[in-house]
Amino acid sequence: MLGKLGRLFVIKTRFEAYLIIYALALGATERGSAYLTQFPGIGGKLLFLACTCAVFLAGAKILDCLRYERERREAETEPQL
């Protein structure tokens, strides 16, 4: 039962990854805009930039992990010579 529930939280396709990255980006820009009002000037702009850069890094890692898992699955299914 827990295995079935756990599969709901596994990213399987690139489309799912893009949806998650989009949701992260929306949250990051919302948080960044709060920083802009809370810390006017260069400090708020730097915090906004940090929020958006974190999404880029997380998105790249998610997509790399999907590629790695696909290649590993393909290597396991290839016949051994």
C-alpha positions as CSV (number, residue, x, y, z in Angstrom):
1,M,0.0,0.0,0.0
2,L,2.8,2.4,0.9
3,G,4.5,1.5,-2.4
4,K,1.5,2.6,-4.4
5,L,1.2,5.8,-2.5
6,G,5.0,6.4,-3.0
7,R,4.7,6.1,-6.7
8,L,2.4,9.2,-6.8
9,F,5.4,11.3,-5.8
10,V,7.8,10.0,-8.4
11,I,8.5,12.2,-11.5
12,K,8.3,9.8,-14.4
13,T,8.2,12.0,-17.6
14,R,9.7,15.2,-18.8
15,F,6.2,16.7,-18.9
16,E,5.7,16.1,-15.2
17,A,9.1,17.6,-14.6
18,Y,8.2,20.7,-16.5
19,L,5.0,21.1,-14.6
20,I,6.9,20.9,-11.3
21,I,9.5,23.3,-12.5
22,Y,6.7,25.7,-13.5
23,A,5.1,25.5,-10.1
24,L,8.5,26.1,-8.4
25,A,9.0,29.2,-10.7
26,L,5.6,30.6,-9.7
27,G,6.4,30.2,-6.1
28,A,9.8,31.7,-6.5
29,T,8.6,34.8,-8.3
30,E,5.9,35.3,-5.7
31,R,8.5,35.0,-2.9
32,G,10.8,37.3,-4.9
33,S,8.2,39.9,-5.3
34,A,7.6,39.8,-1.6
35,Y,11.3,40.4,-1.1
36,L,11.1,43.4,-3.5
37,T,8.5,45.1,-1.3
38,Q,10.0,44.0,2.0
39,F,13.6,45.1,1.0
40,P,13.5,47.9,-1.5
41,G,16.6,48.6,-3.5
42,I,19.5,46.3,-4.4
43,G,18.9,43.9,-1.5
44,G,15.5,43.0,-2.7
45,K,16.6,42.6,-6.3
46,L,19.5,40.3,-5.2
47,L,17.0,38.2,-3.2
48,F,14.6,38.0,-6.1
49,L,17.5,36.9,-8.3
50,A,18.5,34.3,-5.8
51,C,14.9,32.9,-5.8
52,T,14.8,32.6,-9.6
53,C,18.3,31.1,-9.8
54,A,17.4,28.4,-7.3
55,V,14.6,27.3,-9.7
56,F,17.0,27.1,-12.6
57,L,19.3,25.0,-10.6
58,A,16.6,22.7,-9.3
59,G,15.0,22.4,-12.8
60,A,18.4,21.4,-14.3
61,K,18.9,18.8,-11.6
62,I,15.4,17.3,-12.1
63,L,15.9,17.0,-15.8
64,D,19.4,15.5,-15.4
65,C,18.0,12.9,-13.0
66,L,15.3,11.9,-15.4
67,R,17.9,11.4,-18.2
68,Y,20.1,9.4,-15.8
69,E,17.3,7.1,-14.7
70,R,16.2,6.6,-18.4
71,E,19.8,5.6,-19.4
72,R,20.1,3.3,-16.4
73,R,16.8,1.6,-17.3
74,E,17.9,1.2,-20.9
75,A,21.3,-0.2,-19.8
76,E,19.6,-2.8,-17.5
77,T,17.3,-4.0,-20.3
78,E,20.1,-4.4,-22.9
79,P,21.2,-7.9,-23.5
80,Q,24.7,-8.7,-22.1
81,L,27.3,-10.0,-24.6
